[in-house]
Amino acid sequence: MDRKNYLIKNIKTLTIHELAELSELIRNRILEVVSKNGGHLSSTLGATDLIVAMHHVFDSEKDPFIFDVSHQAYAHKLLTGRWEEFETLRQWNGLAGYTKPQESIHDYYVAGHSSTSISLAVGSAKAIKLKGEENKRIPIALIGDGSMSAGMVYEALNELGDRKYPVIIILNDNEMSISKPIGAISRILSRALASRFYQKIKKKTEDILTHLPESATYLAKRFEESFRLITPGLMFEEMGIDYIGPIDGHDLSSIIENLQLAKSLGRPVVIHAQTLKGKGYGYSEGYLEHWHGVPPFDIKTGQIIKKANKKSATEIFSEELLKLARERKNIVGVTAAMPSGTGLSALIEEFPDRFWDVAIAEQHAVTSMGSLAKEGFKPFCAIYSTFLQRAYDQIIHDICLMNLPVVFAIDRGGIVGEDGETHQGVFDLSYLRAIPNISIFAPRDELSLRDAIKFSADFPTPIAFRYPRGAYLLDINNDNFIFESFKLGKSQLLKNGNSNVIFIGYGNGVGRAVQTAKLLKDLDIAILDLRFLKPLDEESILKLVNKFKNWFVFSDSSEIGGVGSALLELFNKNYININLKSFEYGDEFISHGKTGDVEFELEISPEQLSKKVRSKLERI
């Protein structure tokens, strides 16, 4: 048995020195694979010692290990029989970048969106109690300080503090965004709070308080409150949850000691561990967003291995909105913890009083923009498709019900690749279409995206437009379609055809339709850029019915409730019988992998689609 396998197999009995050796091996393996495959780096390097300690103290086969977001759980995968398979991380048919119970019994839950771990731990604790397994199992939730900005966390803490279920919460504070220790006295007291002596004294004090006269009880309580006031754990203690820390999240001895202490208490405990993001790799240590999620890079130099690509849709959005914001002082904007990912970083830097990153708080982001719209400003909410789902009620109740002119700039519409099921931008068209008062449209290329921003800035009611991750499929340098500015509810016929076949493209789907049509030149296919999903260009569409009997829909969205559905609803309303085939995504969650690999498996590459079109026409 080699050294690595020995350390993993005997993790329960290893010395601190051996555990540190294991942590180093794990970090090296993570660096080796992420540098080739891309992935989440700094967060998982920073959490490695915490995860090694968790596996030393607890048993992930029976104790629910719940990782918030779970992009920091690579070490957990490596410790649970996936060392060699880790080579396939984030590749099609390989390991997911997040925890996934289908992969391993050691993965308790699928997690890709943040701030769910404490709710899951509370639910798990309830189940454990109902099954009479309190003395056999205990939930452990590992949550980062960034995730603590979401309201769901406090909903869960509120119930946990009231019901007192035995749950251990490890707060991985890698940015000091939870309250900092206040000077030397606070550090001394915090260390005291983490000791077994303090916990015993606290328990005895609680017992004594129940038997003291009222006056003595009041004085004792005031003393305890004053004692806790200058520590970072006040918030948790006031909610009825024990607090330990802050501790050094890279001191394995300290982590293990406090995990064992928390395990013995039989009530909810927060262990506040301060860690260094990117620990163990000099280029990433202490850096925040840049090394959070990375493409392949050179380990020796830390340089990203760049591919020659066209300008991304996000870059175009950022450039054009910044230009417009310089011209119009009423334009404001918000993002939820993704300023770089959504392109809002440049605007926040230049206009810090008009553009905001509100952290992981999509609900708050949307509702707060409602007030700004009511006050005469023009808000842009720049949020990924997958994360906008988290603010669905706010879109309905706080924006559309009031018919306020908020713009939803939906980034990552369509396949996002390696992040997989939890992040694919599949559902935004389906969940937005049902809402009254909102208009929904999509640009097809760089020029139309720039125009979409201007169009939205002048629009008087709620409006949403989507754009893909990376570059558009349609190349404005090679596909010389006539540019037309957006007009509400108006489509654009890009190419008229002499056959009875028409391709309907929506957003980036226009590029896919054009690429597919080029492989079917003999059919002389017409191509329509639908542009608006809501309202539909009913007049133009119904006129096209007279000429084209075979309709094929191209859109990077869910088929249920998507573009094809909208067209069929229109045809049904007008008693029109049309042969319509949609190439939107089927009724399933889409797995992770390189975008090209995913699209090939979904059979939506231009080559595959051209064969499907020809086969369909032959059967008609």
Secondary structure as UniProt FT lines:
FT   HELIX           3..9
FT   HELIX           11..13
FT   HELIX           16..37
FT   STRAND          39..40
FT   HELIX           42..57
FT   TURN            60..62
FT   STRAND          65..67
FT   TURN            71..72
FT   HELIX           74..79
FT   TURN            80..81
FT   TURN            83..84
FT   HELIX           85..88
FT   TURN            89..90
FT   TURN            92..93
FT   TURN            101..103
FT   TURN            105..106
FT   HELIX           117..130
FT   TURN            131..132
FT   TURN            134..136
FT   STRAND          140..144
FT   HELIX           145..149
FT   HELIX           151..163
FT   STRAND          168..173
FT   HELIX           183..193
FT   HELIX           196..209
FT   TURN            210..211
FT   HELIX           214..229
FT   TURN            232..233
FT   HELIX           234..238
FT   TURN            239..240
FT   STRAND          242..248
FT   TURN            249..250
FT   HELIX           252..265
FT   STRAND          269..274
FT   TURN            277..280
FT   TURN            282..286
FT   TURN            290..292
FT   STRAND          293..294
FT   TURN            299..301
FT   HELIX           313..327
FT   TURN            329..330
FT   STRAND          331..335
FT   TURN            339..343
FT   HELIX           345..350
FT   TURN            352..354
FT   STRAND          355..357
FT   HELIX           362..374
FT   TURN            375..376
FT   STRAND          378..384
FT   HELIX           385..388
FT   HELIX           389..391
FT   HELIX           392..394
FT   HELIX           395..400
FT   TURN            401..403
FT   STRAND          407..411
FT   TURN            418..419
FT   HELIX           420..422
FT   HELIX           428..433
FT   TURN            436..437
FT   STRAND          439..441
FT   HELIX           446..457
FT   STRAND          463..466
FT   TURN            476..478
FT   TURN            488..489
FT   STRAND          492..495
FT   STRAND          501..505
FT   TURN            507..508
FT   HELIX           509..518
FT   TURN            519..520
FT   HELIX           521..523
FT   STRAND          526..529
FT   STRAND          532..534
FT   HELIX           538..544
FT   TURN            545..547
FT   STRAND          550..554
FT   TURN            560..561
FT   HELIX           563..573
FT   TURN            574..575
FT   STRAND          579..582
FT   HELIX           595..601
FT   TURN            602..603
FT   HELIX           606..619
//
